[in-house]
Amino acid sequence: MLFLTLCTVPIYFNPQICLKPILRILKKKLEHGDWLPVEKKANGKISAQKLEDIEKEHIKEVLKTTGWRVSGEKGAAKILGLNPTTLEARMKKLGIKRE
């Protein structure tokens, strides 16, 4: 549980609950900033990356670091905090193959 104070009125909320109602309560709008991963398209427009793309790139980087070892003490699954079979399933879903 997180605790917020807004004008001395405490607000309790569970971060696993959708934050949209909380943002309405706080009447704040999130702005795009340097924290948001973006990609430039061929037409020069900038668009936010999909979570799936970010996950895929992160998994590939960890796999490269481990020499494409998925399981074991020095494997990517251990580093990512996943069960090796879960990592293999995500790799298949995201189309990750050894380069």
C-alpha positions, 0 to 999 in steps of 0.5 A: 500500500502506498500513502499519499497526502493531498492537501492534508487528506491522506489517500491510501491505494494499492498500486496494483489497482488501475491508476486512472481513477487515482489520477482523476482524483489528483487531477494531474496529467502525465506528460511525455518526457525523457523517461518514456522509451520512444522510437523514430519512424521513417516519416520523422514522427516519434511514437512510444515503444510497445511494452512487448518490444521493450521486453523483447529487447531486454530479454535479448540483451540478457541472453547475449550477456549470458552467451544465450544460456537460458537456465542454470546458475548463470543463465538468463532466467536466473538473472530475470527472476523467471523459471527457465520454462517461463523464459522459453515460453516468452522467447517463443511468444516474442519470436526471440531466436539465437542470433 
